[in-house]
């Protein structure tokens, strides 16, 4: 990444009309996801006393969230967030309350919990992709949008750090299902604030015009296709590979700390990596990079994969902590750039779906990475597992690297019979 220069400040993002009105309810609504996952695990343990039942219930919840995520994003792109989000949030909140009621006391059968978890996962509102899509509608300047996405990534890091802390503060006074109740309140309040924000309302006013307009003929649609440009595919592939590396790393950290007789340091390691993500996200967003989004994404992926693989040589927990801090510093920019690349690779009415594919790929990769590395750790030591986890991301980045390098255009010699690209095809190469 060459010749970085200072970009607009975060204050400039917050000074954009409607920015705070978008950011605050999005923060409230998405805080639910930082709370619900752990609350669901503890609630099922509280009600059934069986970790086998926990695995089934949580697995069903995660599977339905991931499998139906593209469909929910499509509904939002088609009908707008103001029409599609409230029903999703209402159903999600009601199923969370149902789970809270059924797990408040012991003795609930696993069948009821699995059914409620499936319903909750099916209607979970994609507040993260919607928020990033609204940012792109609110801010036209790409440098300022990068800053907004960086701020959004940092907020998400803090959400998943603060959610367990909030649940920990509630548990001395209430049973674990209280986390599900609070999650239902947060997602309801945040979604209502999000859909009543000025930018969401402006999209709602434009949506009738868009829905009444005829679809463009296939031969007149000059919108750059994701497959043709490759930007969305690159973002999804590298986001998924990063999910594999980071999901695997979270589990390897536990095995590494246990191997060194300091398993209690795992929480510190996770917190330090999150702190690195916050710092890295803020610093990355502060710079206007001259290299394109696809090139930056590939280079950042190589750095992240190399950082994870370098943990192979960590002699102890202290050295691992330093490396994980660096991994966090690089990880947040990777997520930010993935969303930027996806956003600029599709038409405006497909942005929610594009961001949702990046998000889904990362979450699915994280689940696959954790599952595969769990089996691998029965065969190899943690140091070798770090090499495998980082190597996946490095390999994917190397594969897409040739497609990320800008190609120079060759001018034909005067009088040559070579065809000159049309204005449309030239735009598609950019």
C-alpha positions as CSV (number, residue, x, y, z in Angstrom):
1,X,0.0,0.0,0.0
2,X,1.8,3.0,-1.3
3,X,1.9,6.7,-0.5
4,X,-0.8,7.0,2.2
5,X,-2.0,10.5,3.1
6,X,-4.1,11.7,6.0
7,X,-7.8,11.5,5.2
8,X,-10.7,13.3,6.7
9,X,-11.1,13.1,10.5
10,X,-13.7,11.0,12.4
11,X,-15.2,14.3,13.5
12,X,-15.9,15.0,9.8
13,X,-17.9,11.7,9.7
14,X,-19.9,12.6,12.7
15,X,-20.6,16.1,11.3
16,X,-22.4,14.6,8.3
17,X,-26.1,15.4,8.7
18,X,-27.8,12.3,10.0
19,X,-24.6,10.4,10.9
20,X,-25.1,10.3,14.7
21,X,-28.8,9.6,14.2
22,X,-27.7,6.5,12.2
23,X,-24.7,5.4,14.4
24,X,-26.4,5.5,17.8
25,X,-29.4,3.3,17.1
26,X,-27.2,1.0,15.1
27,X,-24.9,0.6,18.1
28,X,-27.9,-0.1,20.3
29,X,-29.5,-2.7,18.0
30,X,-26.3,-4.5,17.2
31,X,-25.3,-4.7,20.9
32,X,-28.0,-7.5,21.0
33,X,-25.7,-9.8,19.0
34,X,-22.8,-9.2,21.3
35,X,-25.0,-10.4,24.2
36,X,-27.3,-13.0,22.8
37,X,-24.8,-15.7,21.7
38,X,-23.3,-16.2,25.2
39,X,-26.6,-15.7,26.9
40,X,-28.1,-18.5,24.8
41,X,-25.3,-20.9,25.7
42,X,-25.6,-20.1,29.5
43,X,-29.4,-20.2,29.4
44,X,-29.6,-23.7,27.7
45,X,-27.0,-25.0,30.2
46,X,-29.2,-23.5,33.0
47,X,-32.3,-25.1,31.7
48,X,-31.1,-28.6,30.6
49,X,-27.7,-29.1,32.3
50,X,-26.5,-30.7,29.1
51,X,-23.7,-29.4,26.9
52,X,-24.9,-31.8,24.1
53,X,-28.2,-29.9,24.1
54,X,-26.2,-26.6,24.1
55,X,-24.3,-27.7,20.9
56,X,-27.5,-28.6,19.1
57,X,-29.4,-25.4,20.0
58,X,-26.6,-23.0,19.3
59,X,-25.7,-24.9,16.1
60,X,-29.3,-24.6,14.8
61,X,-29.4,-20.9,15.7
62,X,-26.1,-20.3,13.9
63,X,-27.0,-22.4,10.9
64,X,-30.4,-20.7,10.3
65,X,-28.8,-17.2,10.7
66,X,-26.2,-18.1,8.0
67,X,-28.4,-20.1,5.6
68,X,-31.2,-17.5,5.5
69,X,-29.1,-14.4,5.7
70,X,-28.9,-13.8,1.9
71,X,-32.7,-14.1,1.7
72,X,-33.2,-11.5,4.4
73,X,-30.7,-9.2,2.7
74,X,-32.6,-9.6,-0.6
75,X,-35.9,-8.7,1.1
76,X,-34.3,-5.5,2.5
77,X,-32.8,-4.5,-0.9
78,X,-36.1,-5.1,-2.6
79,X,-38.5,-3.5,-0.1
80,X,-36.2,-1.1,1.8
81,X,-35.1,-1.3,5.5
82,X,-38.1,0.6,6.8
83,X,-40.5,-2.0,5.4
84,X,-38.4,-5.2,6.0
85,X,-36.5,-4.6,9.2
86,X,-39.4,-4.0,11.7
87,X,-41.1,-7.4,11.1
88,X,-37.8,-9.2,11.4
89,X,-36.8,-7.4,14.6
90,X,-40.2,-8.0,16.1
91,X,-40.2,-11.7,15.4
92,X,-36.6,-12.0,16.6
93,X,-37.4,-10.2,19.9
94,X,-40.4,-12.4,20.5
95,X,-38.5,-15.6,19.9
96,X,-35.7,-14.3,22.3
97,X,-38.4,-13.7,24.9
98,X,-39.8,-17.2,24.2
99,X,-36.3,-18.7,24.8
100,X,-36.0,-16.6,28.0
101,X,-39.3,-17.9,29.4
102,X,-38.6,-21.5,28.5
103,X,-35.1,-21.5,30.0
104,X,-35.9,-19.4,33.1
105,X,-36.4,-22.6,35.1
106,X,-35.0,-26.1,34.7
107,X,-36.6,-29.0,32.9
108,X,-37.4,-27.7,29.4
109,X,-37.2,-30.2,26.7
110,X,-34.6,-29.7,23.9
111,X,-37.2,-29.9,21.2
112,X,-38.9,-26.7,22.2
113,X,-35.5,-24.9,22.5
114,X,-34.3,-26.1,19.1
115,X,-37.6,-24.9,17.5
116,X,-37.3,-21.5,19.1
117,X,-33.6,-21.2,18.2
118,X,-34.4,-22.0,14.6
119,X,-37.1,-19.3,14.5
120,X,-34.8,-16.8,16.1
121,X,-32.0,-17.5,13.6
122,X,-34.4,-17.4,10.6
123,X,-35.6,-13.8,11.4
124,X,-32.5,-12.3,12.9
125,X,-32.3,-8.8,11.3
126,X,-29.0,-8.1,9.5
127,X,-28.4,-4.8,11.2
128,X,-24.7,-4.7,10.4
129,X,-25.0,-5.0,6.6
130,X,-28.0,-2.6,6.6
131,X,-26.0,0.0,8.6
132,X,-23.1,-0.2,6.2
133,X,-25.5,0.1,3.3
134,X,-27.0,3.2,4.8
135,X,-23.5,4.7,5.4
136,X,-22.9,4.4,1.6
137,X,-26.2,6.2,0.9
138,X,-25.4,8.9,3.4
139,X,-21.8,9.6,2.3
140,X,-20.8,9.9,-1.3
141,X,-17.1,10.8,-0.8
142,X,-15.1,7.5,-0.9
143,X,-12.4,8.7,1.5
144,X,-15.0,9.8,4.1
145,X,-16.9,6.5,3.5
146,X,-13.7,4.6,4.3
147,X,-13.5,6.5,7.6
148,X,-17.2,5.8,8.3
149,X,-16.7,2.1,7.6
150,X,-13.6,2.0,9.9
151,X,-15.6,3.7,12.7
152,X,-18.3,1.1,12.1
153,X,-15.8,-1.8,12.4
154,X,-14.4,-0.4,15.6
155,X,-17.9,-0.1,17.0
156,X,-18.5,-3.7,16.2
157,X,-15.3,-4.8,17.9
158,X,-16.4,-2.9,21.0
159,X,-19.9,-4.5,20.9
160,X,-18.5,-8.0,21.0
161,X,-16.2,-7.0,23.8
162,X,-18.8,-5.2,25.8
163,X,-21.7,-7.7,25.4
164,X,-20.2,-10.4,27.6
165,X,-19.2,-7.8,30.2
166,X,-22.8,-6.5,30.3
167,X,-24.0,-10.1,30.8
168,X,-21.4,-10.7,33.5
169,X,-22.7,-7.6,35.3
170,X,-26.3,-9.0,35.2
171,X,-25.6,-12.6,36.3
172,X,-25.0,-12.0,40.0
173,X,-28.6,-10.7,40.3
174,X,-30.5,-12.6,37.6
175,X,-30.4,-16.0,35.9
176,X,-28.8,-16.3,32.5
177,X,-32.0,-15.8,30.5
178,X,-32.0,-12.2,31.5
179,X,-29.4,-11.7,28.8
180,X,-32.0,-12.9,26.2
181,X,-34.6,-10.4,27.6
182,X,-32.1,-7.5,27.4
183,X,-31.1,-8.6,23.9
184,X,-34.8,-8.5,22.8
185,X,-35.1,-4.9,24.2
186,X,-31.9,-3.8,22.5
187,X,-32.7,-5.1,19.1
188,X,-36.3,-3.7,19.2
189,X,-35.1,-0.2,20.3
190,X,-32.2,-0.1,18.0
191,X,-34.1,-1.2,14.9
192,X,-36.9,1.3,15.6
193,X,-34.2,4.1,15.8
194,X,-32.5,2.8,12.7
195,X,-35.6,2.8,10.5
196,X,-36.7,6.2,11.7
197,X,-33.3,7.8,10.9
198,X,-33.3,10.5,8.2
199,X,-31.3,8.4,5.7
200,X,-33.6,5.4,6.1
201,X,-36.7,7.5,5.7
202,X,-35.2,9.1,2.5
203,X,-34.7,5.7,1.0
204,X,-38.3,4.7,2.0
205,X,-39.6,7.8,0.1
206,X,-37.6,6.8,-3.0
207,X,-38.5,3.1,-2.9
208,X,-42.1,3.5,-4.4
209,X,-40.5,5.3,-7.4
210,X,-37.9,2.5,-7.8
211,X,-40.5,-0.2,-7.5
212,X,-42.8,1.4,-10.1
213,X,-40.1,1.9,-12.6
214,X,-39.6,-0.8,-15.2
215,X,-36.5,-3.0,-14.9
216,X,-33.8,-2.1,-17.4
217,X,-33.5,-4.3,-20.5
218,X,-30.6,-6.7,-20.2
219,X,-28.7,-5.1,-23.1
220,X,-29.0,-1.6,-21.7
221,X,-27.9,-2.4,-18.2
222,X,-24.3,-1.1,-17.9
223,X,-24.0,-1.6,-14.1
224,X,-20.7,-3.4,-13.4
225,X,-21.5,-7.0,-12.6
226,X,-19.8,-8.5,-9.5
227,X,-18.7,-11.6,-11.5
228,X,-17.3,-9.5,-14.3
229,X,-15.3,-7.2,-12.1
230,X,-14.4,-9.8,-9.5
231,X,-14.5,-7.3,-6.7
232,X,-17.4,-8.9,-4.8
233,X,-15.9,-12.4,-5.3
234,X,-12.5,-11.3,-4.0
235,X,-14.1,-9.6,-1.0
236,X,-16.2,-12.7,-0.2
237,X,-13.3,-15.1,-0.7
238,X,-10.8,-13.2,1.5
239,X,-13.4,-12.4,4.1
240,X,-14.3,-16.2,4.3
241,X,-10.6,-17.1,4.5
242,X,-10.0,-14.5,7.2
243,X,-12.9,-16.0,9.1
244,X,-11.3,-19.4,8.9
245,X,-8.0,-18.1,10.2
246,X,-9.4,-16.0,13.0
247,X,-12.0,-18.7,14.0
248,X,-9.3,-21.3,14.2
249,X,-6.9,-18.9,16.1
250,X,-9.5,-18.4,18.9
251,X,-9.5,-22.2,19.6
252,X,-5.8,-22.6,19.1
253,X,-5.2,-19.9,21.7
254,X,-7.0,-22.0,24.3
255,X,-4.8,-25.0,23.5
256,X,-1.6,-23.0,23.5
257,X,-2.4,-21.4,26.9
258,X,-3.3,-24.8,28.3
259,X,-0.1,-26.3,26.9
260,X,1.8,-23.6,28.8
261,X,-0.2,-24.1,32.0
262,X,-1.8,-20.7,31.8
263,X,-5.3,-21.3,30.5
264,X,-6.6,-18.4,32.5
265,X,-4.8,-16.0,30.2
266,X,-7.1,-16.7,27.3
267,X,-9.5,-13.9,28.2
268,X,-6.5,-11.5,28.3
269,X,-5.4,-12.7,24.9
270,X,-8.8,-12.2,23.4
271,X,-9.1,-8.7,25.0
272,X,-5.7,-7.7,23.7
273,X,-6.5,-8.9,20.2
274,X,-9.8,-6.8,20.3
275,X,-7.8,-3.8,21.6
276,X,-5.5,-4.2,18.6
277,X,-8.6,-4.3,16.3
278,X,-9.9,-1.0,17.8
279,X,-6.5,0.7,17.3
280,X,-5.9,-0.8,13.8
281,X,-9.4,0.2,12.7
282,X,-9.0,3.8,13.9
283,X,-5.5,4.2,12.3
284,X,-6.5,2.6,9.0
285,X,-9.5,4.8,8.6
286,X,-7.4,7.9,9.3
287,X,-5.5,7.4,6.1
288,X,-6.5,7.9,2.4
289,X,-4.8,5.1,0.6
290,X,-3.8,5.6,-3.0
291,X,-3.8,1.8,-3.8
292,X,-7.2,0.4,-4.9
293,X,-9.5,-1.4,-2.5
294,X,-8.8,-4.8,-4.1
295,X,-5.0,-4.4,-3.9
296,X,-5.2,-3.3,-0.3
297,X,-7.4,-6.2,0.7
298,X,-5.0,-8.7,-0.8
299,X,-2.0,-7.2,0.9
300,X,-3.7,-6.9,4.2
301,X,-4.8,-10.5,3.9
302,X,-1.2,-11.6,3.3
303,X,-0.1,-9.6,6.4
304,X,-2.9,-11.2,8.6
305,X,-2.2,-14.7,7.4
306,X,1.5,-14.2,7.9
307,X,0.9,-12.8,11.4
308,X,-1.2,-15.8,12.4
309,X,1.3,-18.3,11.0
310,X,4.1,-16.4,12.8
311,X,2.5,-17.5,16.1
312,X,4.1,-20.9,15.3
313,X,7.4,-19.5,16.7
314,X,5.9,-17.9,19.8
315,X,8.0,-19.2,22.8
316,X,5.4,-18.4,25.4
317,X,2.1,-16.6,26.3
318,X,3.7,-13.2,26.4
319,X,5.1,-13.4,22.9
320,X,1.8,-14.8,21.7
321,X,0.0,-11.8,23.2
322,X,2.2,-9.4,21.3
323,X,1.5,-11.3,18.0
324,X,-2.2,-11.4,18.6
325,X,-2.3,-7.6,19.2
326,X,-0.7,-7.2,15.8
327,X,-3.2,-9.7,14.3
328,X,-6.0,-7.5,15.7
329,X,-4.4,-4.4,14.3
330,X,-4.4,-5.9,10.8
331,X,-7.8,-7.8,11.2
332,X,-10.0,-4.7,11.5
333,X,-8.7,-3.0,8.3
334,X,-9.3,-6.3,6.5
335,X,-12.9,-6.3,7.5
336,X,-13.3,-2.6,6.6
337,X,-11.7,-3.1,3.2
338,X,-13.8,-6.1,2.4
339,X,-17.0,-4.1,2.9
340,X,-15.6,-1.2,0.9
341,X,-14.7,-3.4,-2.0
342,X,-18.1,-5.2,-2.0
343,X,-19.9,-1.9,-1.8
344,X,-18.1,-0.4,-4.8
345,X,-18.5,-3.6,-6.9
346,X,-22.3,-3.6,-7.1
347,X,-25.2,-1.3,-7.9
348,X,-26.8,0.8,-5.1
349,X,-29.8,-1.5,-4.8
350,X,-27.6,-4.5,-4.1
351,X,-25.4,-3.1,-1.4
352,X,-27.1,-4.8,1.5
353,X,-26.8,-8.2,-0.2
354,X,-23.2,-7.6,-1.1
355,X,-22.3,-6.6,2.5
356,X,-24.3,-9.5,3.8
357,X,-22.4,-12.0,1.6
358,X,-19.1,-10.6,3.0
359,X,-20.5,-10.9,6.6
360,X,-21.9,-14.4,6.0
361,X,-18.6,-15.6,4.4
362,X,-16.7,-14.4,7.5
363,X,-19.0,-16.0,10.0
364,X,-19.2,-19.3,8.0
365,X,-15.4,-19.3,7.7
366,X,-15.1,-18.8,11.4
367,X,-17.4,-21.7,12.1
368,X,-15.5,-24.0,9.7
369,X,-12.1,-22.9,11.0
370,X,-13.1,-23.7,14.6
371,X,-14.5,-27.1,13.6
372,X,-11.6,-28.2,11.5
373,X,-8.9,-26.9,13.8
374,X,-10.6,-28.7,16.7
375,X,-10.0,-32.0,14.9
376,X,-6.5,-31.0,13.9
377,X,-5.5,-30.2,17.4
378,X,-5.9,-33.9,18.3
379,X,-3.2,-34.7,15.9
380,X,-0.7,-31.8,16.0
381,X,0.6,-29.3,18.6
382,X,-0.9,-25.7,18.7
383,X,2.3,-24.3,17.1
384,X,1.7,-26.4,13.9
385,X,-2.0,-25.5,14.0
386,X,-1.2,-21.7,13.8
387,X,0.7,-22.4,10.6
388,X,-2.3,-24.2,9.1
389,X,-4.7,-21.5,10.1
390,X,-2.6,-18.6,8.7
391,X,-1.7,-20.6,5.6
392,X,-5.3,-20.9,4.5
393,X,-5.6,-17.1,4.2
394,X,-2.1,-16.7,2.6
395,X,-3.0,-19.3,-0.1
396,X,-6.3,-17.6,-0.9
397,X,-4.6,-14.2,-1.0
398,X,-1.9,-15.5,-3.4
399,X,-4.5,-17.0,-5.7
400,X,-6.4,-13.7,-6.1
401,X,-3.2,-11.6,-6.1
402,X,-2.8,-11.6,-9.9
403,X,-6.3,-10.3,-10.4
404,X,-5.8,-7.4,-7.9
405,X,-2.9,-5.8,-9.8
406,X,-4.1,-2.9,-11.9
407,X,-3.4,-3.5,-15.6
408,X,-1.8,-0.9,-17.8
409,X,-3.8,0.1,-20.8
410,X,-1.8,-0.2,-24.0
411,X,-2.5,2.4,-26.6
412,X,-2.6,1.2,-30.2
413,X,-0.2,2.6,-32.6
414,X,-1.5,5.3,-34.9
415,X,-3.1,3.7,-38.0
416,X,-3.4,0.3,-36.3
417,X,-6.5,-1.7,-36.8
418,X,-6.8,-2.7,-33.2
419,X,-10.3,-1.9,-31.8
420,X,-10.4,0.8,-29.1
421,X,-12.5,-0.2,-26.1
422,X,-15.9,1.5,-25.8
423,X,-16.6,4.0,-23.0
424,X,-18.7,1.4,-21.3
425,X,-16.2,-1.4,-21.4
426,X,-13.5,1.0,-20.1
427,X,-15.6,1.9,-17.2
428,X,-16.1,-1.7,-16.4
429,X,-12.4,-2.3,-16.1
430,X,-11.9,0.4,-13.4
